[in-house]
Amino acid sequence: METTKNPAAVAATCEAQKVNQGQSNYSKVASVGLSGQARRVAFFVLENPGTLTHNIAQRCAVGNVSDACGRANSKLYRAGLRLVCSMPKPQV
């Protein structure tokens, strides 16, 4: 997981929670018919679990990451997958 020294940049991390483990998660995500921002976010998080929200927004060109995750989750649920946000572990 990436660390940041800017407290304003600390954001919730999104991780792909995989109900069914395995290489087939890529094909599952591809098969649910995601488009646009939801598709970019889903594949980015699948390839970069634990990434920070501001990095998702920047790398996927998404203004509202939580909205894109919500749209993705409505379809990912059918494939046994979902995107879940959690707070990053505090830096000690």
MARKE-808106 format. One record per residue: residue number from 1; residue in one letter; x, y, z of N, C-alpha, C in turn. Coordinates in nm, 3 decimals. Atoms other than C-alpha are relative to their C-alpha. Last residue first. Example, Ala and Ser with C-alpha at 12.3 -4.5 7.8 and 13.67 -1.06 7.14 Angstrom:
# residues 2
<balum: 2&lumpa: s&n.xx: -0.082&n.yy: -0.119&n.zz: -0.006&ca.xx: 1.367&ca.yy: -0.106&ca.zz: 0.714&c.xx: -0.077&c.yy: 0.109&c.zz: 0.073> $
<balum: 1&lumpa: a&n.xx: 0.089&n.yy: -0.119&n.zz: 0.000&ca.xx: 1.230&ca.yy: -0.450&ca.zz: 0.780&c.xx: 0.090&c.yy: 0.120&c.zz: 0.000> $
//
This chain:
# residues 92
<balum: 92&lumpa: v&n.xx: -0.053&n.yy: -0.020&n.zz: -0.136&ca.xx: 0.294&ca.yy: 0.513&ca.zz: 1.349&c.xx: 0.140&c.yy: 0.051&c.zz: -0.008> $
<balum: 91&lumpa: q&n.xx: -0.146&n.yy: 0.002&n.zz: 0.001&ca.xx: 0.105&ca.yy: 0.547&ca.zz: 1.021&c.xx: 0.050&c.yy: 0.030&c.zz: 0.140> $
<balum: 90&lumpa: p&n.xx: -0.072&n.yy: -0.124&n.zz: -0.037&ca.xx: -0.263&ca.yy: 0.466&ca.zz: 1.066&c.xx: 0.151&c.yy: -0.022&c.zz: -0.002> $
<balum: 89&lumpa: k&n.xx: -0.058&n.yy: 0.015&n.zz: -0.133&ca.xx: -0.399&ca.yy: 0.168&ca.zz: 0.870&c.xx: 0.078&c.yy: 0.125&c.zz: 0.035> $
<balum: 88&lumpa: p&n.xx: -0.137&n.yy: 0.051&n.zz: -0.005&ca.xx: -0.601&ca.yy: 0.283&ca.zz: 0.570&c.xx: 0.049&c.yy: -0.012&c.zz: 0.144> $
<balum: 87&lumpa: m&n.xx: -0.096&n.yy: -0.103&n.zz: -0.036&ca.xx: -0.979&ca.yy: 0.320&ca.zz: 0.610&c.xx: 0.141&c.yy: -0.061&c.zz: 0.003> $
<balum: 86&lumpa: s&n.xx: -0.036&n.yy: 0.006&n.zz: -0.142&ca.xx: -1.185&ca.yy: 0.064&ca.zz: 0.426&c.xx: 0.103&c.yy: 0.109&c.zz: 0.026> $
<balum: 85&lumpa: c&n.xx: -0.092&n.yy: -0.105&n.zz: -0.047&ca.xx: -1.368&ca.yy: 0.064&ca.zz: 0.095&c.xx: 0.025&c.yy: -0.018&c.zz: 0.149> $
<balum: 84&lumpa: v&n.xx: 0.025&n.yy: -0.043&n.zz: -0.138&ca.xx: -1.518&ca.yy: -0.252&ca.zz: -0.053&c.xx: 0.103&c.yy: 0.103&c.zz: 0.039> $
<balum: 83&lumpa: l&n.xx: -0.102&n.yy: -0.095&n.zz: -0.040&ca.xx: -1.552&ca.yy: -0.346&ca.zz: -0.420&c.xx: -0.037&c.yy: 0.053&c.zz: 0.138> $
<balum: 82&lumpa: r&n.xx: 0.043&n.yy: -0.134&n.zz: -0.038&ca.xx: -1.760&ca.yy: -0.655&ca.zz: -0.482&c.xx: 0.121&c.yy: 0.084&c.zz: 0.036> $
<balum: 81&lumpa: l&n.xx: -0.106&n.yy: -0.094&n.zz: -0.035&ca.xx: -1.735&ca.yy: -0.997&ca.zz: -0.642&c.xx: -0.061&c.yy: 0.130&c.zz: 0.050> $
<balum: 80&lumpa: g&n.xx: -0.059&n.yy: 0.040&n.zz: -0.128&ca.xx: -1.963&ca.yy: -1.301&ca.zz: -0.670&c.xx: 0.116&c.yy: 0.086&c.zz: 0.043> $
<balum: 79&lumpa: a&n.xx: -0.115&n.yy: 0.086&n.zz: 0.027&ca.xx: -2.032&ca.yy: -1.251&ca.zz: -1.042&c.xx: 0.068&c.yy: -0.046&c.zz: 0.129> $
<balum: 78&lumpa: r&n.xx: 0.047&n.yy: 0.117&n.zz: 0.073&ca.xx: -2.384&ca.yy: -1.115&ca.zz: -0.981&c.xx: 0.113&c.yy: -0.099&c.zz: -0.028> $
<balum: 77&lumpa: y&n.xx: 0.064&n.yy: 0.089&n.zz: -0.096&ca.xx: -2.242&ca.yy: -0.881&ca.zz: -0.718&c.xx: -0.046&c.yy: -0.129&c.zz: -0.067> $
<balum: 76&lumpa: l&n.xx: -0.100&n.yy: 0.095&n.zz: -0.047&ca.xx: -2.014&ca.yy: -0.730&ca.zz: -0.983&c.xx: -0.060&c.yy: -0.102&c.zz: 0.096> $
<balum: 75&lumpa: k&n.xx: -0.018&n.yy: 0.106&n.zz: 0.099&ca.xx: -2.315&ca.yy: -0.569&ca.zz: -1.151&c.xx: 0.099&c.yy: -0.106&c.zz: 0.046> $
<balum: 74&lumpa: s&n.xx: 0.133&n.yy: 0.050&n.zz: 0.035&ca.xx: -2.446&ca.yy: -0.353&ca.zz: -0.865&c.xx: 0.009&c.yy: -0.112&c.zz: -0.104> $
<balum: 73&lumpa: n&n.xx: 0.047&n.yy: 0.103&n.zz: -0.094&ca.xx: -2.091&ca.yy: -0.329&ca.zz: -0.737&c.xx: -0.136&c.yy: -0.056&c.zz: -0.037> $
<balum: 72&lumpa: a&n.xx: -0.068&n.yy: 0.126&n.zz: 0.028&ca.xx: -1.969&ca.yy: -0.144&ca.zz: -1.047&c.xx: -0.053&c.yy: -0.112&c.zz: 0.089> $
<balum: 71&lumpa: r&n.xx: 0.052&n.yy: 0.050&n.zz: 0.128&ca.xx: -2.230&ca.yy: 0.129&ca.zz: -1.013&c.xx: 0.064&c.yy: -0.133&c.zz: -0.036> $
<balum: 70&lumpa: g&n.xx: 0.140&n.yy: 0.041&n.zz: -0.020&ca.xx: -2.145&ca.yy: 0.169&ca.zz: -0.645&c.xx: -0.061&c.yy: -0.055&c.zz: -0.127> $
<balum: 69&lumpa: c&n.xx: 0.000&n.yy: 0.129&n.zz: -0.071&ca.xx: -1.772&ca.yy: 0.171&ca.zz: -0.719&c.xx: -0.141&c.yy: -0.051&c.zz: 0.021> $
<balum: 68&lumpa: a&n.xx: -0.043&n.yy: 0.101&n.zz: 0.097&ca.xx: -1.819&ca.yy: 0.446&ca.zz: -0.980&c.xx: 0.003&c.yy: -0.138&c.zz: 0.064> $
<balum: 67&lumpa: d&n.xx: 0.111&n.yy: 0.020&n.zz: 0.094&ca.xx: -2.020&ca.yy: 0.650&ca.zz: -0.728&c.xx: 0.036&c.yy: -0.107&c.zz: -0.103> $
<balum: 66&lumpa: s&n.xx: 0.104&n.yy: 0.078&n.zz: -0.068&ca.xx: -1.755&ca.yy: 0.601&ca.zz: -0.459&c.xx: -0.121&c.yy: -0.026&c.zz: -0.090> $
<balum: 65&lumpa: v&n.xx: -0.036&n.yy: 0.142&n.zz: -0.008&ca.xx: -1.479&ca.yy: 0.707&ca.zz: -0.699&c.xx: -0.111&c.yy: -0.082&c.zz: 0.067> $
<balum: 64&lumpa: n&n.xx: 0.072&n.yy: 0.048&n.zz: -0.118&ca.xx: -1.638&ca.yy: 1.042&ca.zz: -0.788&c.xx: 0.019&c.yy: -0.151&c.zz: 0.009> $
<balum: 63&lumpa: g&n.xx: 0.020&n.yy: -0.108&n.zz: -0.095&ca.xx: -1.412&ca.yy: 1.232&ca.zz: -1.028&c.xx: -0.063&c.yy: -0.047&c.zz: 0.130> $
<balum: 62&lumpa: v&n.xx: 0.134&n.yy: 0.007&n.zz: -0.059&ca.xx: -1.275&ca.yy: 0.933&ca.zz: -1.218&c.xx: -0.012&c.yy: 0.112&c.zz: 0.103> $
<balum: 61&lumpa: a&n.xx: 0.070&n.yy: -0.119&n.zz: 0.048&ca.xx: -0.977&ca.yy: 0.958&ca.zz: -1.455&c.xx: -0.146&c.yy: -0.001&c.zz: 0.045> $
<balum: 60&lumpa: c&n.xx: 0.115&n.yy: 0.046&n.zz: 0.080&ca.xx: -0.868&ca.yy: 0.600&ca.zz: -1.375&c.xx: -0.079&c.yy: 0.116&c.zz: -0.058> $
<balum: 59&lumpa: r&n.xx: -0.042&n.yy: 0.098&n.zz: 0.101&ca.xx: -0.514&ca.yy: 0.685&ca.zz: -1.257&c.xx: -0.114&c.yy: -0.044&c.zz: -0.091> $
<balum: 58&lumpa: q&n.xx: -0.099&n.yy: -0.054&n.zz: 0.093&ca.xx: -0.613&ca.yy: 1.005&ca.zz: -1.075&c.xx: 0.029&c.yy: -0.097&c.zz: -0.114> $
<balum: 57&lumpa: a&n.xx: 0.059&n.yy: -0.113&n.zz: 0.072&ca.xx: -0.933&ca.yy: 0.886&ca.zz: -0.910&c.xx: 0.095&c.yy: 0.052&c.zz: -0.107> $
<balum: 56&lumpa: i&n.xx: 0.100&n.yy: 0.056&n.zz: 0.092&ca.xx: -0.781&ca.yy: 0.550&ca.zz: -0.817&c.xx: -0.057&c.yy: 0.112&c.zz: -0.085> $
<balum: 55&lumpa: n&n.xx: -0.075&n.yy: 0.063&n.zz: 0.109&ca.xx: -0.478&ca.yy: 0.726&ca.zz: -0.668&c.xx: -0.093&c.yy: -0.062&c.zz: -0.103> $
<balum: 54&lumpa: h&n.xx: -0.048&n.yy: -0.108&n.zz: 0.088&ca.xx: -0.705&ca.yy: 0.957&ca.zz: -0.466&c.xx: 0.085&c.yy: -0.055&c.zz: -0.114> $
<balum: 53&lumpa: t&n.xx: 0.105&n.yy: -0.056&n.zz: 0.084&ca.xx: -0.890&ca.yy: 0.653&ca.zz: -0.334&c.xx: 0.051&c.yy: 0.108&c.zz: -0.094> $
<balum: 52&lumpa: l&n.xx: 0.074&n.yy: -0.111&n.zz: -0.060&ca.xx: -0.581&ca.yy: 0.477&ca.zz: -0.201&c.xx: -0.095&c.yy: 0.063&c.zz: -0.101> $
<balum: 51&lumpa: t&n.xx: -0.042&n.yy: -0.132&n.zz: 0.047&ca.xx: -0.474&ca.yy: 0.139&ca.zz: -0.338&c.xx: -0.088&c.yy: 0.109&c.zz: 0.063> $
<balum: 50&lumpa: g&n.xx: -0.050&n.yy: -0.082&n.zz: -0.109&ca.xx: -0.531&ca.yy: -0.171&ca.zz: -0.126&c.xx: 0.045&c.yy: 0.139&c.zz: -0.042> $
<balum: 49&lumpa: p&n.xx: 0.079&n.yy: 0.001&n.zz: -0.124&ca.xx: -0.565&ca.yy: -0.406&ca.zz: -0.421&c.xx: 0.065&c.yy: 0.086&c.zz: 0.108> $
<balum: 48&lumpa: n&n.xx: -0.071&n.yy: -0.077&n.zz: -0.103&ca.xx: -0.390&ca.yy: -0.291&ca.zz: -0.741&c.xx: -0.079&c.yy: 0.001&c.zz: 0.130> $
<balum: 47&lumpa: e&n.xx: -0.144&n.yy: 0.009&n.zz: 0.023&ca.xx: -0.482&ca.yy: -0.527&ca.zz: -1.030&c.xx: 0.083&c.yy: 0.068&c.zz: 0.110> $
<balum: 46&lumpa: l&n.xx: -0.033&n.yy: 0.142&n.zz: 0.010&ca.xx: -0.839&ca.yy: -0.587&ca.zz: -0.913&c.xx: 0.151&c.yy: -0.018&c.zz: -0.017> $
<balum: 45&lumpa: v&n.xx: -0.002&n.yy: 0.052&n.zz: -0.137&ca.xx: -0.859&ca.yy: -0.224&ca.zz: -0.806&c.xx: 0.033&c.yy: -0.149&c.zz: 0.001> $
<balum: 44&lumpa: f&n.xx: -0.114&n.yy: -0.060&n.zz: -0.070&ca.xx: -0.762&ca.yy: -0.106&ca.zz: -1.156&c.xx: 0.012&c.yy: -0.056&c.zz: 0.142> $
<balum: 43&lumpa: f&n.xx: -0.124&n.yy: 0.065&n.zz: 0.044&ca.xx: -0.998&ca.yy: -0.354&ca.zz: -1.324&c.xx: 0.122&c.yy: 0.057&c.zz: 0.072> $
<balum: 42&lumpa: a&n.xx: 0.002&n.yy: 0.141&n.zz: -0.038&ca.xx: -1.297&ca.yy: -0.240&ca.zz: -1.117&c.xx: 0.130&c.yy: -0.071&c.zz: -0.041> $
<balum: 41&lumpa: v&n.xx: -0.024&n.yy: 0.014&n.zz: -0.144&ca.xx: -1.210&ca.yy: 0.130&ca.zz: -1.145&c.xx: 0.007&c.yy: -0.147&c.zz: 0.039> $
<balum: 40&lumpa: r&n.xx: -0.138&n.yy: -0.039&n.zz: -0.029&ca.xx: -1.177&ca.yy: 0.124&ca.zz: -1.524&c.xx: 0.033&c.yy: -0.021&c.zz: 0.147> $
<balum: 39&lumpa: r&n.xx: -0.089&n.yy: 0.104&n.zz: 0.053&ca.xx: -1.501&ca.yy: -0.074&ca.zz: -1.564&c.xx: 0.146&c.yy: 0.033&c.zz: 0.032> $
<balum: 38&lumpa: a&n.xx: 0.017&n.yy: 0.118&n.zz: -0.085&ca.xx: -1.699&ca.yy: 0.159&ca.zz: -1.336&c.xx: 0.095&c.yy: -0.112&c.zz: -0.045> $
<balum: 37&lumpa: q&n.xx: -0.072&n.yy: -0.017&n.zz: -0.126&ca.xx: -1.559&ca.yy: 0.462&ca.zz: -1.516&c.xx: -0.007&c.yy: -0.122&c.zz: 0.088> $
<balum: 36&lumpa: g&n.xx: -0.052&n.yy: -0.129&n.zz: -0.042&ca.xx: -1.674&ca.yy: 0.355&ca.zz: -1.860&c.xx: 0.078&c.yy: -0.002&c.zz: 0.130> $
<balum: 35&lumpa: s&n.xx: -0.047&n.yy: -0.093&n.zz: 0.103&ca.xx: -1.865&ca.yy: 0.031&ca.zz: -1.893&c.xx: 0.057&c.yy: 0.125&c.zz: 0.065> $
<balum: 34&lumpa: l&n.xx: -0.029&n.yy: -0.133&n.zz: -0.051&ca.xx: -1.931&ca.yy: -0.280&ca.zz: -1.689&c.xx: 0.046&c.yy: 0.090&c.zz: -0.114> $
<balum: 33&lumpa: g&n.xx: 0.048&n.yy: -0.111&n.zz: 0.083&ca.xx: -2.088&ca.yy: -0.572&ca.zz: -1.872&c.xx: 0.019&c.yy: 0.138&c.zz: 0.059> $
<balum: 32&lumpa: v&n.xx: 0.119&n.yy: -0.061&n.zz: -0.059&ca.xx: -2.064&ca.yy: -0.851&ca.zz: -1.615&c.xx: -0.049&c.yy: 0.123&c.zz: -0.074> $
<balum: 31&lumpa: s&n.xx: 0.127&n.yy: 0.057&n.zz: 0.046&ca.xx: -1.834&ca.yy: -1.068&ca.zz: -1.830&c.xx: -0.124&c.yy: 0.071&c.zz: 0.054> $
<balum: 30&lumpa: a&n.xx: 0.025&n.yy: -0.030&n.zz: 0.141&ca.xx: -1.516&ca.yy: -0.861&ca.zz: -1.800&c.xx: -0.139&c.yy: -0.044&c.zz: -0.045> $
<balum: 29&lumpa: v&n.xx: 0.021&n.yy: -0.144&n.zz: 0.010&ca.xx: -1.528&ca.yy: -0.869&ca.zz: -1.421&c.xx: -0.033&c.yy: 0.038&c.zz: -0.144> $
<balum: 28&lumpa: k&n.xx: 0.128&n.yy: -0.032&n.zz: -0.065&ca.xx: -1.577&ca.yy: -1.246&ca.zz: -1.426&c.xx: -0.031&c.yy: 0.148&c.zz: -0.012> $
<balum: 27&lumpa: s&n.xx: 0.106&n.yy: 0.033&n.zz: 0.095&ca.xx: -1.298&ca.yy: -1.289&ca.zz: -1.684&c.xx: -0.138&c.yy: 0.027&c.zz: 0.060> $
<balum: 26&lumpa: y&n.xx: -0.008&n.yy: -0.091&n.zz: 0.113&ca.xx: -1.058&ca.yy: -1.102&ca.zz: -1.460&c.xx: -0.112&c.yy: -0.028&c.zz: -0.100> $
<balum: 25&lumpa: n&n.xx: 0.062&n.yy: -0.127&n.zz: -0.039&ca.xx: -1.179&ca.yy: -1.294&ca.zz: -1.155&c.xx: 0.006&c.yy: 0.103&c.zz: -0.112> $
<balum: 24&lumpa: s&n.xx: 0.120&n.yy: -0.028&n.zz: 0.078&ca.xx: -1.101&ca.yy: -1.623&ca.zz: -1.332&c.xx: -0.067&c.yy: 0.131&c.zz: 0.038> $
<balum: 23&lumpa: q&n.xx: -0.033&n.yy: -0.081&n.zz: 0.116&ca.xx: -0.747&ca.yy: -1.625&ca.zz: -1.196&c.xx: -0.124&c.yy: 0.043&c.zz: -0.076> $
<balum: 22&lumpa: g&n.xx: -0.051&n.yy: 0.061&n.zz: 0.121&ca.xx: -0.872&ca.yy: -1.757&ca.zz: -0.863&c.xx: 0.026&c.yy: 0.098&c.zz: -0.112> $
<balum: 21&lumpa: q&n.xx: -0.140&n.yy: -0.027&n.zz: 0.032&ca.xx: -1.064&ca.yy: -1.688&ca.zz: -0.545&c.xx: 0.036&c.yy: -0.061&c.zz: -0.134> $
<balum: 20&lumpa: n&n.xx: -0.056&n.yy: 0.118&n.zz: 0.064&ca.xx: -1.446&ca.yy: -1.682&ca.zz: -0.530&c.xx: 0.142&c.yy: 0.033&c.zz: -0.044> $
<balum: 19&lumpa: v&n.xx: 0.075&n.yy: 0.109&n.zz: -0.060&ca.xx: -1.579&ca.yy: -1.426&ca.zz: -0.283&c.xx: 0.052&c.yy: -0.132&c.zz: -0.054> $
<balum: 18&lumpa: k&n.xx: 0.029&n.yy: 0.109&n.zz: 0.092&ca.xx: -1.308&ca.yy: -1.185&ca.zz: -0.384&c.xx: -0.072&c.yy: -0.110&c.zz: 0.075> $
<balum: 17&lumpa: q&n.xx: 0.024&n.yy: 0.117&n.zz: -0.082&ca.xx: -1.311&ca.yy: -0.862&ca.zz: -0.197&c.xx: -0.045&c.yy: -0.111&c.zz: -0.092> $
<balum: 16&lumpa: a&n.xx: 0.093&n.yy: 0.093&n.zz: 0.061&ca.xx: -1.158&ca.yy: -0.606&ca.zz: -0.428&c.xx: -0.013&c.yy: -0.119&c.zz: 0.094> $
<balum: 15&lumpa: e&n.xx: -0.056&n.yy: 0.131&n.zz: 0.027&ca.xx: -1.001&ca.yy: -0.344&ca.zz: -0.212&c.xx: -0.106&c.yy: -0.086&c.zz: -0.065> $
<balum: 14&lumpa: c&n.xx: 0.097&n.yy: 0.092&n.zz: 0.058&ca.xx: -1.068&ca.yy: 0.022&ca.zz: -0.196&c.xx: 0.070&c.yy: -0.130&c.zz: -0.031> $
<balum: 13&lumpa: t&n.xx: -0.055&n.yy: 0.089&n.zz: 0.101&ca.xx: -0.871&ca.yy: 0.242&ca.zz: 0.036&c.xx: -0.110&c.yy: -0.090&c.zz: -0.050> $
<balum: 12&lumpa: a&n.xx: 0.034&n.yy: 0.141&n.zz: -0.018&ca.xx: -1.034&ca.yy: 0.530&ca.zz: 0.212&c.xx: 0.064&c.yy: -0.083&c.zz: -0.110> $
<balum: 11&lumpa: a&n.xx: 0.137&n.yy: 0.033&n.zz: 0.039&ca.xx: -0.852&ca.yy: 0.857&ca.zz: 0.178&c.xx: -0.023&c.yy: -0.148&c.zz: 0.025> $
<balum: 10&lumpa: v&n.xx: 0.032&n.yy: 0.132&n.zz: -0.055&ca.xx: -0.543&ca.yy: 1.023&ca.zz: 0.312&c.xx: -0.146&c.yy: -0.027&c.zz: -0.027> $
<balum: 9&lumpa: a&n.xx: 0.002&n.yy: 0.101&n.zz: 0.105&ca.xx: -0.476&ca.yy: 1.309&ca.zz: 0.072&c.xx: -0.031&c.yy: -0.140&c.zz: 0.052> $
<balum: 8&lumpa: a&n.xx: 0.118&n.yy: -0.023&n.zz: 0.084&ca.xx: -0.573&ca.yy: 1.578&ca.zz: 0.319&c.xx: -0.013&c.yy: -0.106&c.zz: -0.107> $
<balum: 7&lumpa: p&n.xx: 0.120&n.yy: 0.049&n.zz: -0.065&ca.xx: -0.327&ca.yy: 1.430&ca.zz: 0.569&c.xx: -0.127&c.yy: 0.021&c.zz: -0.082> $
<balum: 6&lumpa: n&n.xx: 0.099&n.yy: -0.106&n.zz: 0.005&ca.xx: -0.039&ca.yy: 1.478&ca.zz: 0.321&c.xx: -0.129&c.yy: -0.050&c.zz: 0.064> $
<balum: 5&lumpa: k&n.xx: -0.027&n.yy: -0.089&n.zz: -0.112&ca.xx: 0.244&ca.yy: 1.245&ca.zz: 0.417&c.xx: -0.100&c.yy: 0.113&c.zz: 0.008> $
<balum: 4&lumpa: t&n.xx: 0.005&n.yy: -0.141&n.zz: 0.036&ca.xx: 0.124&ca.yy: 0.960&ca.zz: 0.197&c.xx: 0.027&c.yy: 0.082&c.zz: 0.125> $
<balum: 3&lumpa: t&n.xx: 0.014&n.yy: -0.088&n.zz: -0.116&ca.xx: 0.188&ca.yy: 0.590&ca.zz: 0.201&c.xx: 0.000&c.yy: 0.144&c.zz: -0.048> $
<balum: 2&lumpa: e&n.xx: -0.075&n.yy: -0.124&n.zz: 0.008&ca.xx: 0.121&ca.yy: 0.346&ca.zz: -0.080&c.xx: -0.021&c.yy: 0.081&c.zz: 0.128> $
<balum: 1&lumpa: m&n.xx: 0.085&n.yy: -0.118&n.zz: 0.000&ca.xx: 0.000&ca.yy: 0.000&ca.zz: 0.000&c.xx: 0.088&c.yy: 0.123&c.zz: 0.000> $
//
